[in-house]
Amino acid sequence: MTIALPKGFRFAGVHCGIKQAAGVKDMSLIVSDQPATAAGVYTQNLVFAAPVQIDRSRTPMADARFVVVNSGNANACTGPRGLADAQTMLSVAADACGCSPSQGLVMSTGVIGVFLPMEKIAAGTTAAAQSLGDDEAAFLAASDGVLTTDSSRKIAARSLAVQDSEIRLVGMAKGAGMIGPHMATMLCVIATDAALEPADAQAMLRSAVEVSFNCISVEGHTSTNDTVLLLANGAATGKPLTGSDREAFQAALVETCTEMARMIPSDGEGATHLITIDVCGAASTSDARRIAKAIAESALVKTAVAGADPNWGRIVSAAGYAGAKFDPARVDLHINDHLIYQQGSPAEFEAKVVSRSIRGQHETFLRLDLNAGDANLRFWTSDLTVDYIKFNSEYTT
């Protein structure tokens, strides 16, 4: 597909040598040609990386010019030196881009507890600045530079007409393992040529993240580096969005985040299935989220889907220990549109038919109707396979 990029942004992705494989991109740069509003949402882990500390202290901001990213090394649990290295990354990028370090944001992802190779980082940042481009190839190179264990890039784009202009959004994300809500081991940068006030951008991004990146899990492990950034430079519109234009942009932002969020558990390490969980008719959204998360992170549910086993008792019991209030005698469960459990009792179904439906498609749909209220929530996770265990048992050795 052809990606319509927002005006006034340039991108680059290069190999600087953090990753051992020759030519694999591990350094990315996203630059706005004019000061941009920037907003950010971050990990809620008490152990967080140096880049998170810096970016959290700066956003929302009104004069962002660039985001510099390295992959292969998280710069997490690295103490004062890690913080100094992140600040050096900003200074090198600022010099290369002709702006102030205070106008930059920084992200890192990869192995925890290893110091950054700063000579390689500096050379890579300079090389990235020299290869900046505003075309699709440059954007895709930057998208590749943020990946770690991902099997493919995770990108999304939207366009909409407001204020007699076309507004464009593009996003790049990474994440395949260590994925748990609030947020996940994931990075994401969304660039748009819409104009947004800093407070509005922050509120809109937080709202979009809540129904997208905060609704995914692979194994429930909240990372040290999770960061979602939104840059809005106003190159397509003169005035900040308000009213119906703002609402249209919010919808497009949610769609963009959701598309990328689904890609993360779909690409979960060793995964063979994306599992979509709909919890319907809950007494509250928080109850729906508790139940969806419990189901998503149940090793028994995940392995059942991996084996195409419609073992519905695992799903219902996970809902029961989630800490939400509902009447078990009113619960219904569907797997891939097959009624499995009705009003607290088993329903008649052909187990082999349901099993074939799970085995025969990448996405498995679980719908739990609580019949306890009006709140609904959609959540995504992956199945759990032997390949996940093998990969993560050998990750650093």
Secondary structure, DSSP 8 states (H G I E B T S, - for coil): ------TTEEEEEE--SSSSSTT---EEEEEEEEEEEEEEEE---SS--HHHHHHHHH-SEEEEEEEEEEEEE---S-HHHHHHHHHHHHHHHHHHHTS-GGGEEEEEEEETT----HHHHHHHHHHHHHT-BSSHHHHHHHHHHT-SS-SS-EEEEEEEEETTEEEEEEEEEE-SSS--SSS-S-EEEEEESS---HHHHHHHHHHHHHTTGGGEESS----S--EEEEEE--SS-SS---HHHHHHHHHHHHHHHHHHHHHHHHT-TT---EEEEEEEEESSHHHHHHHHHHHHT-HHHHHHHHTT---HHHHHHHHHTSS----GGG-EEEETTEEEEETTEE----HHHHHHHHHTSSEEEEEEE--SSSEEEEEEEE---HHHHHHHHSS--
